[in-house]
Amino acid sequence: MNIKISIIMPSLNVGRFIEECIQSVISSTLEDIEIICVDAGSTDGTTDIIKQYEKKDPRIRLIEVDNKSYGYQVNVGINNALGEYIGIVETDDLILPYTYECLYNLAQKNGYPDIVKGDYEIFMYDPAINEIIIRKMATFDTRRKAYYRKIINSKKHPELLLWDTYIWKGIYKKEFLDSKGIRLNESKGAAFQDNGFLFQTIGLADSIYYTDDVVYRYRRDNENASVFSNRGYFYVNEEYGFIRRFIERGCESLAHLKPFYVLRLFSMIRFRNDVSLYAHLPAEHIKEGLKINIDLLKLCEQNGWINYGLFSAEERFELGLYLKDIDLYADYITEKHKLKAGQFDKLLEKLRQRKNIYLYGTGNIGSMAYYNLLRNNFQNISGWCDSNKELWNKQYMGIRIVPLDEVFKNYKAGEMTFVITSPYNAIDMNGTLLENNISADDIFFYINNGYFGL
């Protein structure tokens, strides 16, 4: 059999999820695959489940290793792979039946590029509402849709690193990985080793093809996932030291990655700040974490890697404050978090007194707003609104997108409430409502309160 794709599945104590994950992979409509399960010494029955499937399906190979490094596990898989392309599936996630057939067919039709990647969905079970929440995530927003469905030379587009942030939603040509010596950092545990793989693949690929088809389902209700680890600051430092060394070895050929390295590094640090603050970790924990990573940023400052033009005004301010005074920066982000949390609580308090809530804007922040209202036991969400007429009367997260003309026709002051969820188009959306005789008293603005699970 000519193996088209080798699917690598690294595992460690994922007994709750492994069977559902394997079942999704063996149900692939592309049959010319091999499934390489690399287990790092699971003690919860994960290995036994994989062995049962290995007996039933000759495409499955189990490799047991002692090294509990996610990077090492994936590298073992790559080194043992026989397929034309490599796919990676996190063993608490799922793929769709058509995932690899879709990606391989796109590779075939487009001259076998180095990388083919798609969009994905986030899913999680929420016991508070007894529902599975599913949300589509696009690699590129509406302003950047031109990146889809064409071959891109990523060496000319390092900005891809700002939007393409996951390794598992695509396939990678094995010859490309081997010829460029691309492997993951073999640091301990599951410690953001995907970041280094992203910089290597995007930094060195001659050809990448992106599709807007959904090809992966990413679980966000596994509390053991590395994204939630309280060692996150250490992991960031380890991985971005690895990436820095990769860029430096490339000398001038990888110089274009330097400003995007700084942007991603600072973004990771800010994300760790949010996770720590929402977990109510002590201020000293945050300050220690910030101290761990300051040397990497100061080195970037000294060597001229920072392009402040890539940062928003808020990011520029925070980066400057961080580089100048860690304690002051830690105090600032703590107070900012308290302010946002207070604003969000006030919004919830006001909305509890309202009737028939319509969420205006079906983007990522809109879906976050919907999720957070459900989590806070809101039962009065009547529908979505969106300015895009193509979406009217469709379902989004299980609720109808009501045409604006229907909303305006049925509007009664004090009986309907509109929550604007888009920070980018808030002024225009507010104007649309006011122009159609919606009372300002019935219009609210959702406070994007940072990291909320989805």
C-alpha positions in Angstrom: 0.0 0.0 0.0 1.2 3.5 -0.9 0.8 5.4 2.3 -0.4 8.9 1.6 -0.4 10.3 5.1 1.2 9.1 8.3 -0.9 10.3 11.3 1.1 10.8 14.5 -0.9 10.5 17.8 1.2 11.3 20.9 -0.4 10.2 24.1 0.1 10.3 27.9 -2.8 9.5 30.3 -5.6 10.4 28.0 -7.8 7.5 28.9 -10.9 9.6 29.0 -10.5 10.7 25.4 -8.3 8.2 23.5 -11.0 5.9 22.3 -13.2 8.7 20.8 -10.0 10.1 19.2 -8.8 6.9 17.6 -12.3 6.1 16.4 -12.4 9.5 14.6 -9.1 8.7 12.9 -9.8 5.1 11.8 -13.1 6.4 10.3 -11.2 8.5 7.8 -12.5 8.3 4.3 -8.9 8.3 3.1 -7.9 4.7 3.7 -4.2 4.9 2.5 -3.0 6.0 5.9 -0.9 4.7 8.7 -1.6 5.6 12.4 1.5 5.9 14.6 0.6 6.0 18.3 3.5 7.1 20.4 2.7 6.6 24.1 5.0 8.0 26.9 4.2 5.6 29.6 0.5 6.1 30.4 -0.7 4.6 33.6 -4.5 5.2 33.2 -5.3 2.5 30.6 -4.5 4.6 27.5 -1.9 2.0 26.3 -4.3 -0.9 26.7 -7.0 0.8 24.6 -4.5 1.6 21.9 -3.3 -2.1 21.9 -6.9 -3.3 21.4 -7.3 -1.1 18.3 -3.8 -2.1 17.1 -5.0 -5.8 17.0 -8.1 -4.8 15.0 -6.6 -2.4 12.5 -3.3 -3.2 10.7 -2.8 0.5 9.9 -2.1 1.2 13.6 1.4 1.0 15.1 2.0 1.6 18.8 5.5 2.8 19.8 6.1 3.0 23.6 8.7 5.5 24.8 10.1 6.5 28.2 10.7 10.1 27.4 7.7 12.2 28.5 8.4 15.0 26.1 5.6 15.9 23.6 8.3 17.1 21.2 10.2 13.8 21.5 7.0 11.8 20.9 6.1 13.6 17.7 9.7 13.4 16.5 9.7 9.6 17.0 6.5 9.5 14.9 8.1 11.6 12.1 11.2 9.4 12.1 9.2 6.2 11.8 6.7 7.6 9.3 6.4 6.0 5.8 3.8 8.4 4.3 4.2 11.2 1.8 2.7 13.6 4.3 2.6 13.9 8.1 -0.5 14.7 10.1 -0.6 15.2 13.8 -3.6 14.5 16.0 -3.7 15.5 19.7 -5.2 12.5 21.5 -7.8 14.4 23.3 -9.1 16.0 20.0 -11.0 14.7 17.0 -10.8 14.8 13.3 -13.7 14.8 10.8 -14.2 11.8 8.5 -13.2 13.8 5.4 -10.2 15.6 7.0 -7.3 13.8 5.4 -9.0 13.0 2.1 -9.7 16.7 1.8 -6.2 17.8 2.7 -4.5 15.2 0.5 -6.8 16.0 -2.5 -5.9 19.6 -2.2 -2.2 18.7 -2.1 -2.6 16.6 -5.2 -4.5 19.3 -7.1 -2.0 22.0 -6.2 1.3 20.4 -7.1 2.0 18.8 -3.7 3.0 21.9 -1.7 5.2 21.6 1.4 2.2 22.3 3.7 -1.6 22.1 3.4 -3.7 23.5 6.2 -7.4 24.1 7.0 -9.7 25.8 9.6 -10.9 24.1 12.7 -13.6 24.0 15.4 -13.3 24.4 19.1 -15.6 22.1 21.1 -16.2 21.5 24.8 -18.9 20.1 27.0 -20.3 22.6 29.4 -22.0 20.9 32.4 -23.4 24.2 33.5 -25.8 24.2 30.5 -25.5 20.4 29.6 -24.5 21.2 26.1 -21.5 20.7 23.8 -20.4 24.1 22.6 -18.9 24.1 19.1 -17.4 27.2 17.4 -15.7 27.5 14.0 -12.3 29.2 14.1 -11.0 30.8 10.9 -7.3 31.1 10.3 -7.9 34.4 8.4 -10.6 36.9 9.2 -12.6 38.7 6.5 -9.9 41.2 5.9 -7.4 38.5 5.0 -9.5 36.0 3.0 -7.1 36.4 0.1 -4.7 34.0 1.8 -7.1 31.2 1.2 -7.2 28.8 -1.7 -3.9 29.6 -3.4 -0.2 28.7 -3.1 1.7 31.0 -0.8 5.5 31.3 -0.5 5.7 31.7 3.2 9.2 33.1 3.1 7.6 36.2 1.5 4.8 36.2 4.1 6.2 35.9 7.6 3.1 37.6 8.9 1.4 34.1 8.6 2.9 33.5 12.0 0.4 35.9 13.5 -2.6 34.0 12.3 -1.6 30.4 11.7 -1.0 29.3 15.3 -1.6 25.5 15.4 0.2 22.6 13.9 -2.5 19.9 14.0 -4.9 21.4 11.4 -2.8 20.4 8.4 -0.4 18.0 6.7 3.4 18.4 6.1 5.3 16.8 3.3 7.7 14.3 4.8 10.5 15.1 2.3 10.2 18.8 3.2 10.6 18.1 7.0 13.5 15.8 6.4 15.4 17.9 3.9 15.2 21.0 6.2 15.9 19.1 9.4 12.6 20.2 10.9 11.8 18.6 14.2 10.2 19.7 17.5 12.0 20.8 20.6 12.4 17.9 22.9 12.0 19.8 26.1 10.2 18.1 29.0 6.5 17.6 29.0 3.9 19.3 26.8 5.5 22.7 26.8 4.4 24.7 23.7 6.8 22.7 21.4 4.3 23.4 18.6 5.5 27.0 18.5 9.0 26.1 17.4 7.6 23.7 14.8 5.4 26.5 13.4 8.4 28.9 13.1 10.4 26.2 11.3 7.7 25.1 8.9 6.4 28.6 8.0 9.9 30.0 8.0 11.3 27.4 5.6 8.4 26.4 3.4 8.4 27.4 -0.3 4.7 26.6 -0.6 1.7 26.5 1.7 -1.9 26.1 0.7 -4.7 27.1 3.0 -8.4 26.0 2.8 -11.3 27.4 4.7 -12.7 23.9 5.1 -13.0 22.8 8.7 -10.6 19.8 9.1 -10.1 19.5 12.9 -12.0 19.6 16.2 -9.9 21.0 19.1 -11.1 20.1 22.6 -11.1 22.9 25.3 -12.5 21.1 28.3 -9.4 19.1 29.2 -8.2 20.7 32.3 -4.8 18.8 32.0 -4.0 20.5 28.7 -0.6 22.3 28.7 -2.3 25.6 27.8 -3.7 25.6 31.4 -0.5 24.7 33.1 0.7 27.0 35.9 4.3 26.4 34.6 3.4 28.3 31.4 6.0 31.1 31.9 8.8 28.5 32.1 7.5 26.7 29.0 7.4 30.0 27.1 11.0 30.8 28.0 12.2 27.3 27.1 10.4 27.2 23.7 11.2 30.8 22.6 14.9 30.2 23.5 14.7 27.3 21.1 13.1 29.4 18.4 15.6 32.2 18.9 18.5 29.8 18.3 16.8 28.5 15.2 16.5 32.0 13.8 20.1 32.9 14.7 21.4 29.7 12.9 19.6 30.9 9.8 21.5 34.2 9.8 20.2 36.5 7.1 18.0 33.9 5.5 15.7 34.1 8.5 16.1 37.7 9.5 12.5 38.4 8.3 11.2 36.3 11.2 12.8 38.4 13.9 10.0 41.1 14.4 7.3 38.4 14.3 9.3 36.4 16.9 9.1 39.3 19.3 5.4 39.8 18.6 4.6 36.1 19.2 6.8 36.0 22.3 5.1 39.0 23.9 1.7 37.7 22.9 2.5 34.4 24.6 3.6 36.3 27.8 0.4 38.4 27.8 -1.7 35.2 27.4 0.1 33.6 30.3 -0.7 36.8 32.3 -4.4 36.4 31.5 -4.5 32.7 32.4 -2.7 33.4 35.7 -5.0 36.3 36.6 -8.2 34.4 35.8 -6.9 31.5 37.9 -6.4 34.0 40.7 -2.7 33.0 41.1 -0.7 35.2 43.6 0.8 38.4 42.4 4.3 37.0 43.2 3.7 34.1 40.8 3.0 36.5 38.0 6.0 38.7 38.8 8.3 35.6 38.9 7.0 34.5 35.6 7.6 37.9 34.1 11.1 37.9 35.4 11.8 34.5 33.7 11.1 35.9 30.3 12.4 39.5 30.5 15.9 38.6 29.3 14.6 37.2 26.0 12.8 40.5 25.3 15.7 42.7 26.4 18.0 40.7 24.1 15.5 41.4 21.3 15.6 45.1 22.2 19.4 45.3 22.2 19.7 43.5 18.9 17.1 45.5 17.1 14.5 42.7 16.6 11.6 44.8 17.7 9.4 46.5 15.1 7.0 48.6 17.1 4.9 49.2 14.0 3.5 45.7 14.3 2.1 46.3 17.8 -1.1 48.0 18.7 -0.9 51.2 20.8 -1.9 49.2 23.9 0.7 46.5 23.2 3.5 49.2 22.6 2.6 50.7 25.9 2.7 47.4 27.8 5.9 46.2 26.1 7.6 49.5 27.0 6.4 49.3 30.6 7.5 45.7 30.9 11.0 46.4 29.6 11.3 49.4 32.0 9.9 48.1 35.3 8.6 44.5 35.8 6.9 45.3 39.2 5.1 48.3 37.8 4.0 46.3 34.7 2.7 43.5 37.0 0.7 46.0 39.0 -0.7 47.5 35.9 -2.0 44.3 34.3 -3.5 43.2 37.7 -5.4 46.5 38.0 -6.5 46.3 34.3 -7.8 42.8 34.9 -9.8 44.0 38.0 -11.2 46.9 35.9 -12.3 44.6 33.1 -13.8 42.1 35.5 -15.7 44.9 37.2 -17.0 46.2 33.9 -18.1 42.8 32.9 -19.9 42.2 36.2 -21.8 45.5 35.8 -22.8 44.6 32.3 -24.2 41.3 33.5 -26.1 43.0 36.3 -27.7 45.4 33.8 -28.6 42.6 31.3 -30.3 40.5 34.0 -32.9 43.2 34.2 -33.5 43.2 30.4 -35.8 41.3 28.1 -35.2 39.5 24.8 -31.5 39.9 24.3 -30.1 40.0 20.7 -26.4 39.6 20.2 -25.3 41.9 17.4 -22.2 40.3 15.6 -21.5 36.6 15.0 -17.7 36.8 15.1 -15.3 35.2 17.7 -16.1 37.8 20.4 -19.8 37.4 19.7 -19.6 33.6 20.3 -17.6 34.3 23.5 -20.3 36.7 24.6 -23.0 34.1 24.0 -21.0 31.4 25.8 -20.4 33.7 28.8 -24.1 34.7 29.1 -25.0 31.0 29.0 -22.4 30.3 31.7 -24.0 33.0 33.8 -27.5 31.4 33.5 -29.0 33.8 31.0 -32.2 32.4 29.6 -33.4 35.4 27.7 -31.2 35.3 24.6 -33.7 35.6 21.7 -31.4 35.6 18.7 -28.4 36.9 16.8 -28.2 40.0 14.5 -25.6 40.5 11.8 -25.1 43.1 9.1 -24.2 40.4 6.6 -27.4 39.6 4.8 -26.0 36.2 3.6 -26.2 35.0 7.2 -29.8 36.0 7.8 -32.1 33.1 8.9 -29.1 30.7 9.3 -28.4 29.1 12.6 -25.3 30.1 14.6 -24.4 28.1 17.8 -28.0 26.8 17.7 -29.8 30.1 17.5 -31.3 31.9 14.5 -29.7 34.9 13.0 -32.6 37.3 12.7 -32.8 39.6 9.7 -32.3 43.2 10.7 -35.3 44.4 8.9 -37.4 41.9 10.8 -35.9 43.1 14.1 -36.5 46.7 13.3 -40.1 46.0 12.3 -40.9 44.2 15.5 -39.0 46.5 17.8 -40.6 47.8 21.0 -38.7 50.1 23.3 -37.8 48.4 26.5 -38.9 45.0 25.3 -35.8 44.2 23.2 -32.1 44.5 24.1 -29.2 44.7 21.7 -25.6 43.8 22.7 -23.0 44.9 20.3 -20.1 42.4 20.3 -17.7 43.6 17.7 -15.0 46.1 18.9 -13.9 46.8 15.3 -17.4 47.8 14.0 -19.1 48.9 17.2 -19.5 52.6 16.0 -21.1 51.6 12.7 -23.3 48.9 14.3 -24.4 51.4 17.0 -25.2 53.9 14.2 -27.3 51.3 12.3 -29.4 50.7 15.4 -29.9 54.4 16.2 -30.8 55.2 12.5 -33.5 52.6 12.7 -35.1 54.1 15.8 -33.6 51.7 18.3 -33.5 53.6 21.7 -30.0 54.1 23.1 -31.3 52.8 26.3 -31.7 49.4 24.7 -28.2 49.2 23.3 -25.3 47.7 25.3 -21.6 47.0 24.4 -20.1 43.7 25.3 -16.8 44.0 27.3 -14.3 41.6 25.9 -13.1 40.3 29.2 -10.0 38.4 27.9 -9.6 34.7 28.3 -12.9 32.7 29.0 -12.3 29.1 28.1 -13.4 29.2 24.4 
